Amino acid sequence: MLPLTGYASIATAVAAIAAAPTTTWAERPTPRRCCARLGWSMPMPARKRRRPSGRRLGNRVAWEHIQRVLQEQGGNVAATARALGMHRRTLQRILRKHAPTA
């Protein structure tokens, strides 16, 4: 029997030591570490598709989209940043640059 708990209390610590564990962790183990200790293989997680951020908006279509949303918001940069889901300072940096070439 493998005593495993996510709660750090004196009672669970005493019960775990009484069970004579072969491995103890002082900090919370990661799921990958637990699986490795039990001899299980854990598949590598798939890479999440990231939303385009201000650094990645470098093509003509993205630039035109930003300009269209900026125009819809009446030139308000803060409202445009909220509508695009990015930080206001990131949008300001993008707008400071020249329009990308096709």
LUMKOL-581558 format. One record per atom (N, C-alpha, C, O): atom name; residue number from 1; z negated, x, y. Coordinates in Angstrom, 3 decimals. Example, Ala and Ser with C-alpha at 12.3 -4.5 7.8 and 13.67 -1.06 7.14 Angstrom:
2
 site pos       pz       px       py
    N   1   -7.800   13.190   -5.690
   CA   1   -7.800   12.300   -4.500
    C   1   -7.800   13.200   -3.300
    O   1   -8.465   14.236   -3.319
    N   2   -7.080   12.850   -2.250
   CA   2   -7.140   13.670   -1.060
    C   2   -7.870   12.900    0.030
    O   2   -8.039   13.409    1.138
***
This chain:
102
 site pos       pz       px       py
    N   1    0.000    0.848   -1.179
   CA   1    0.000    0.000    0.000
    C   1    0.000    0.888    1.234
    O   1   -0.722    1.883    1.300
    N   2    0.805    0.520    2.191
   CA   2    0.946    1.295    3.403
    C   2    0.371    0.513    4.577
    O   2    0.995   -0.444    5.034
    N   3   -0.812    0.899    5.080
   CA   3   -1.364    0.185    6.230
    C   3   -0.595    0.585    7.485
    O   3   -0.512    1.763    7.834
    N   4   -0.047   -0.395    8.140
   CA   4    0.715   -0.157    9.352
    C   4    0.342   -1.219   10.357
    O   4    0.377   -2.412   10.056
    N   5   -0.015   -0.786   11.550
   CA   5   -0.390   -1.741   12.577
    C   5    0.091   -1.251   13.922
    O   5    0.225   -0.048   14.145
    N   6    0.346   -2.167   14.801
   CA   6    0.756   -1.827   16.145
    C   6   -0.387   -1.926   17.135
    O   6   -0.197   -1.707   18.331
    N   7   -1.559   -2.249   16.650
   CA   7   -2.713   -2.408   17.515
    C   7   -3.672   -1.245   17.306
    O   7   -4.011   -0.903   16.173
    N   8   -4.096   -0.653   18.386
   CA   8   -5.025    0.468   18.301
    C   8   -6.442   -0.053   18.517
    O   8   -6.897   -0.195   19.652
    N   9   -7.124   -0.332   17.426
   CA   9   -8.521   -0.745   17.522
    C   9   -9.325    0.082   16.532
    O   9   -8.766    0.669   15.606
    N  10  -10.601    0.127   16.723
   CA  10  -11.462    0.918   15.848
    C  10  -11.438    0.361   14.434
    O  10  -11.440    1.126   13.470
    N  11  -11.416   -0.946   14.297
   CA  11  -11.423   -1.552   12.966
    C  11  -10.175   -1.192   12.176
    O  11  -10.266   -0.870   10.991
    N  12   -9.004   -1.242   12.818
   CA  12   -7.777   -0.898   12.095
    C  12   -7.713    0.595   11.804
    O  12   -7.169    0.998   10.777
    N  13   -8.259    1.418   12.689
   CA  13   -8.283    2.858   12.434
    C  13   -9.178    3.179   11.246
    O  13   -8.817    4.003   10.406
    N  14  -10.338    2.542   11.165
   CA  14  -11.245    2.762   10.037
    C  14  -10.607    2.287    8.741
    O  14  -10.716    2.961    7.716
    N  15   -9.938    1.126    8.772
   CA  15   -9.280    0.609    7.572
    C  15   -8.141    1.524    7.137
    O  15   -7.937    1.732    5.941
    N  16   -7.403    2.068    8.090
   CA  16   -6.303    2.971    7.750
    C  16   -6.816    4.267    7.147
    O  16   -6.235    4.774    6.187
    N  17   -7.890    4.807    7.692
   CA  17   -8.452    6.051    7.145
    C  17   -9.063    5.807    5.775
    O  17   -8.992    6.667    4.897
    N  18   -9.658    4.647    5.592
   CA  18  -10.243    4.326    4.285
    C  18   -9.162    4.192    3.218
    O  18   -9.436    4.426    2.041
    N  19   -7.950    3.825    3.596
   CA  19   -6.859    3.685    2.645
    C  19   -6.249    5.035    2.291
    O  19   -5.322    5.099    1.483
    N  20   -6.751    6.105    2.878
   CA  20   -6.301    7.476    2.628
    C  20   -4.803    7.625    2.878
    O  20   -4.043    7.868    1.941
    N  21   -4.379    7.484    4.111
   CA  21   -2.954    7.599    4.409
    C  21   -2.473    9.041    4.264
    O  21   -3.239    9.989    4.434
    N  22   -1.208    9.179    3.953
   CA  22   -0.642   10.519    3.863
    C  22   -0.064   10.955    5.203
    O  22    0.105   12.150    5.448
    N  23    0.238   10.002    6.062
   CA  23    0.797   10.322    7.371
    C  23    0.131    9.455    8.426
    O  23   -0.024    8.247    8.248
    N  24   -0.253   10.075    9.509
   CA  24   -0.773    9.316   10.646
    C  24   -0.025    9.769   11.884
    O  24    0.355   10.934   12.002
    N  25    0.183    8.843   12.802
   CA  25    0.830    9.159   14.068
    C  25   -0.116    8.811   15.188
    O  25   -0.703    7.729   15.209
    N  26   -0.261    9.724   16.112
   CA  26   -1.156    9.472   17.239
    C  26   -0.510    8.541   18.262
    O  26   -1.204    7.800   18.959
    N  27    0.815    8.581   18.350
   CA  27    1.516    7.710   19.284
    C  27    2.337    6.700   18.502
    O  27    2.480    6.811   17.284
    N  28    2.865    5.735   19.195
   CA  28    3.656    4.693   18.546
    C  28    4.954    5.309   18.013
    O  28    5.711    5.904   18.779
    N  29    5.213    5.174   16.731
   CA  29    6.442    5.746   16.182
    C  29    7.649    4.869   16.511
    O  29    7.533    3.656   16.689
    N  30    8.795    5.512   16.586
   CA  30   10.025    4.775   16.837
    C  30   10.505    4.170   15.521
    O  30   10.118    4.647   14.454
    N  31   11.338    3.131   15.569
   CA  31   11.869    2.563   14.330
    C  31   12.630    3.598   13.502
    O  31   12.552    3.589   12.273
    N  32   13.360    4.481   14.163
   CA  32   14.102    5.513   13.442
    C  32   13.149    6.453   12.708
    O  32   13.424    6.860   11.580
    N  33   12.030    6.797   13.344
   CA  33   11.051    7.684   12.725
    C  33   10.370    7.012   11.524
    O  33   10.129    7.656   10.503
    N  34   10.065    5.723   11.652
   CA  34    9.469    4.990   10.526
    C  34   10.428    4.935    9.341
    O  34   10.034    5.175    8.199
    N  35   11.684    4.619    9.623
   CA  35   12.665    4.540    8.542
    C  35   12.854    5.891    7.869
    O  35   12.988    5.966    6.648
    N  36   12.866    6.955    8.659
   CA  36   13.026    8.292    8.076
    C  36   11.845    8.626    7.179
    O  36   12.027    9.216    6.114
    N  37   10.638    8.260    7.592
   CA  37    9.444    8.545    6.794
    C  37    9.449    7.757    5.487
    O  37    8.971    8.244    4.462
    N  38    9.992    6.535    5.524
   CA  38   10.050    5.713    4.323
    C  38   11.261    6.035    3.449
    O  38   11.408    5.491    2.355
    N  39   12.124    6.921    3.939
   CA  39   13.287    7.310    3.163
    C  39   14.460    6.351    3.297
    O  39   15.376    6.366    2.475
    N  40   14.434    5.537    4.309
   CA  40   15.528    4.598    4.527
    C  40   16.500    5.224    5.510
    O  40   16.119    6.028    6.361
    N  41   17.754    4.844    5.376
   CA  41   18.725    5.303    6.363
    C  41   18.890    4.201    7.402
    O  41   18.903    3.012    7.082
    N  42   19.011    4.617    8.617
   CA  42   19.148    3.656    9.709
    C  42   20.492    3.926   10.373
    O  42   20.752    5.051   10.800
    N  43   21.348    2.917   10.466
   CA  43   22.662    3.160   11.064
    C  43   22.547    3.523   12.535
    O  43   21.633    3.085   13.234
    N  44   23.480    4.322   12.981
   CA  44   23.513    4.686   14.394
    C  44   23.880    3.442   15.199
    O  44   24.780    2.703   14.800
    N  45   23.215    3.197   16.311
   CA  45   23.538    2.013   17.106
    C  45   24.909    2.153   17.744
    O  45   25.327    3.246   18.128
    N  46   25.599    1.027   17.848
   CA  46   26.906    1.028   18.495
    C  46   26.712    1.263   19.987
    O  46   25.733    0.806   20.577
    N  47   27.635    1.964   20.575
   CA  47   27.533    2.217   22.007
    C  47   27.764    0.923   22.771
    O  47   28.716    0.189   22.506
    N  48   26.896    0.662   23.704
   CA  48   27.021   -0.546   24.504
    C  48   28.120   -0.343   25.542
    O  48   28.275    0.735   26.117
    N  49   28.862   -1.396   25.756
   CA  49   29.896   -1.327   26.772
    C  49   29.238   -1.526   28.122
    O  49   28.608   -2.553   28.377
    N  50   29.387   -0.546   28.973
   CA  50   28.743   -0.596   30.274
    C  50   29.612   -1.322   31.271
    O  50   30.839   -1.222   31.250
    N  51   28.955   -2.050   32.137
   CA  51   29.680   -2.683   33.232
    C  51   30.154   -1.602   34.177
    O  51   29.482   -0.585   34.344
    N  52   31.296   -1.807   34.793
   CA  52   31.763   -0.793   35.728
    C  52   30.765   -0.634   36.864
    O  52   30.316   -1.620   37.448
    N  53   30.431    0.573   37.165
   CA  53   29.505    0.825   38.262
    C  53   30.300    1.357   39.440
    O  53   31.522    1.489   39.372
    N  54   29.611    1.655   40.497
   CA  54   30.275    2.168   41.677
    C  54   31.014    3.468   41.407
    O  54   32.053    3.711   42.019
    N  55   30.520    4.302   40.522
   CA  55   31.169    5.575   40.224
    C  55   32.463    5.372   39.458
    O  55   33.368    6.202   39.547
    N  56   32.568    4.288   38.709
   CA  56   33.732    4.069   37.865
    C  56   34.809    3.210   38.517
    O  56   35.910    3.067   37.986
    N  57   34.484    2.649   39.655
   CA  57   35.466    1.806   40.328
    C  57   36.393    2.705   41.128
    O  57   36.208    2.874   42.333
    N  58   37.366    3.269   40.482
   CA  58   38.219    4.206   41.165
    C  58   39.672    3.802   41.176
    O  58   40.479    4.504   41.784
    N  59   40.046    2.730   40.549
   CA  59   41.459    2.376   40.500
    C  59   41.804    1.327   41.545
    O  59   40.933    0.719   42.166
    N  60   43.074    1.141   41.710
   CA  60   43.596    0.246   42.743
    C  60   43.128   -1.202   42.558
    O  60   42.787   -1.865   43.537
    N  61   43.109   -1.697   41.326
   CA  61   42.714   -3.089   41.064
    C  61   41.253   -3.312   41.458
    O  61   40.915   -4.331   42.060
    N  62   40.402   -2.369   41.118
   CA  62   38.985   -2.502   41.467
    C  62   38.806   -2.465   42.978
    O  62   38.021   -3.234   43.533
    N  63   39.536   -1.566   43.647
   CA  63   39.442   -1.474   45.099
    C  63   39.869   -2.793   45.749
    O  63   39.219   -3.271   46.679
    N  64   40.956   -3.371   45.259
   CA  64   41.423   -4.641   45.823
    C  64   40.429   -5.772   45.562
    O  64   40.250   -6.655   46.400
    N  65   39.790   -5.739   44.401
   CA  65   38.774   -6.756   44.095
    C  65   37.591   -6.634   45.057
    O  65   37.085   -7.636   45.562
    N  66   37.163   -5.413   45.300
   CA  66   36.052   -5.197   46.236
    C  66   36.438   -5.710   47.624
    O  66   35.650   -6.386   48.284
    N  67   37.641   -5.387   48.053
   CA  67   38.089   -5.829   49.374
    C  67   38.160   -7.355   49.465
    O  67   37.818   -7.936   50.495
    N  68   38.608   -8.004   48.375
   CA  68   38.700   -9.467   48.361
    C  68   37.306  -10.097   48.441
    O  68   37.092  -11.046   49.195
    N  69   36.358   -9.562   47.657
   CA  69   34.989  -10.106   47.686
    C  69   34.347   -9.844   49.038
    O  69   33.625  -10.697   49.554
    N  70   34.600   -8.672   49.622
   CA  70   34.066   -8.345   50.945
    C  70   34.594   -9.320   51.991
    O  70   33.855   -9.751   52.875
    N  71   35.868   -9.662   51.886
   CA  71   36.457  -10.618   52.813
    C  71   35.865  -12.015   52.617
    O  71   35.617  -12.728   53.590
    N  72   35.638  -12.410   51.347
   CA  72   35.033  -13.719   51.062
    C  72   33.624  -13.818   51.619
    O  72   33.172  -14.896   52.004
    N  73   32.919  -12.663   51.662
   CA  73   31.544  -12.650   52.163
    C  73   31.484  -12.429   53.667
    O  73   30.407  -12.221   54.225
    N  74   32.631  -12.475   54.316
   CA  74   32.658  -12.336   55.778
    C  74   32.317  -10.936   56.258
    O  74   31.801  -10.776   57.364
    N  75   32.592   -9.929   55.458
   CA  75   32.318   -8.543   55.838
    C  75   30.874   -8.117   55.617
    O  75   30.507   -7.005   55.995
    N  76   30.050   -8.959   55.021
   CA  76   28.643   -8.646   54.763
    C  76   28.544   -7.762   53.519
    O  76   28.809   -8.213   52.405
    N  77   28.159   -6.496   53.720
   CA  77   28.118   -5.539   52.618
    C  77   27.011   -5.883   51.621
    O  77   27.211   -5.761   50.413
    N  78   25.855   -6.308   52.113
   CA  78   24.742   -6.634   51.208
    C  78   25.087   -7.822   50.314
    O  78   24.803   -7.807   49.117
    N  79   25.703   -8.851   50.903
   CA  79   26.087  -10.024   50.108
    C  79   27.193   -9.669   49.121
    O  79   27.216  -10.186   48.004
    N  80   28.106   -8.793   49.521
   CA  80   29.180   -8.355   48.630
    C  80   28.608   -7.572   47.459
    O  80   29.029   -7.764   46.318
    N  81   27.656   -6.693   47.731
   CA  81   27.030   -5.914   46.656
    C  81   26.335   -6.829   45.660
    O  81   26.422   -6.608   44.452
    N  82   25.640   -7.862   46.158
   CA  82   24.992   -8.816   45.245
    C  82   26.024   -9.550   44.405
    O  82   25.830   -9.753   43.207
    N  83   27.127   -9.949   45.041
   CA  83   28.175  -10.680   44.319
    C  83   28.834   -9.806   43.253
    O  83   29.245  -10.303   42.205
    N  84   28.932   -8.508   43.522
   CA  84   29.552   -7.592   42.560
    C  84   28.554   -7.052   41.540
    O  84   28.956   -6.425   40.560
    N  85   27.272   -7.283   41.753
   CA  85   26.247   -6.809   40.813
    C  85   25.998   -5.324   40.915
    O  85   25.744   -4.664   39.906
    N  86   26.067   -4.785   42.129
   CA  86   25.795   -3.360   42.311
    C  86   24.849   -3.170   43.484
    O  86   24.590   -4.094   44.255
    N  87   24.350   -1.973   43.598
   CA  87   23.436   -1.658   44.684
    C  87   24.219   -1.540   45.985
    O  87   25.369   -1.102   45.987
    N  88   23.600   -1.928   47.075
   CA  88   24.253   -1.920   48.376
    C  88   24.705   -0.522   48.775
    O  88   25.808   -0.358   49.296
    N  89   23.874    0.486   48.540
   CA  89   24.234    1.860   48.913
    C  89   25.432    2.358   48.109
    O  89   26.261    3.107   48.626
    N  90   25.525    1.946   46.847
   CA  90   26.671    2.335   46.034
    C  90   27.944    1.746   46.616
    O  90   28.964    2.429   46.709
    N  91   27.888    0.486   47.004
   CA  91   29.054   -0.152   47.599
    C  91   29.428    0.521   48.917
    O  91   30.612    0.692   49.209
    N  92   28.439    0.902   49.710
   CA  92   28.725    1.588   50.966
    C  92   29.422    2.915   50.724
    O  92   30.330    3.278   51.471
    N  93   29.016    3.644   49.695
   CA  93   29.679    4.911   49.364
    C  93   31.127    4.685   48.961
    O  93   32.010    5.457   49.336
    N  94   31.370    3.623   48.194
   CA  94   32.740    3.309   47.770
    C  94   33.590    2.946   48.977
    O  94   34.732    3.391   49.094
    N  95   33.040    2.141   49.870
   CA  95   33.803    1.706   51.033
    C  95   34.088    2.851   52.002
    O  95   35.075    2.806   52.735
    N  96   33.229    3.884   52.013
   CA  96   33.449    5.033   52.883
    C  96   34.652    5.860   52.446
    O  96   35.299    6.512   53.266
    N  97   34.945    5.829   51.154
   CA  97   36.080    6.580   50.637
    C  97   37.375    5.866   50.990
    O  97   37.389    4.675   51.303
    N  98   38.442    6.613   50.933
   CA  98   39.752    6.018   51.184
    C  98   40.184    5.206   49.972
    O  98   39.713    5.432   48.858
    N  99   41.078    4.266   50.201
   CA  99   41.603    3.441   49.110
    C  99   42.314    4.349   48.097
    O  99   43.068    5.238   48.491
    N 100   42.083    4.137   46.814
   CA 100   42.728    4.988   45.802
    C 100   44.224    4.757   45.773
    O 100   44.702    3.669   46.094
    N 101   44.964    5.793   45.383
   CA 101   46.414    5.652   45.266
    C 101   46.759    5.078   43.914
    O 101   45.999    5.227   42.958
    N 102   47.887    4.429   43.830
   CA 102   48.301    3.741   42.595
    C 102   48.642    4.675   41.501
    O 102   49.006    4.239   40.409
***
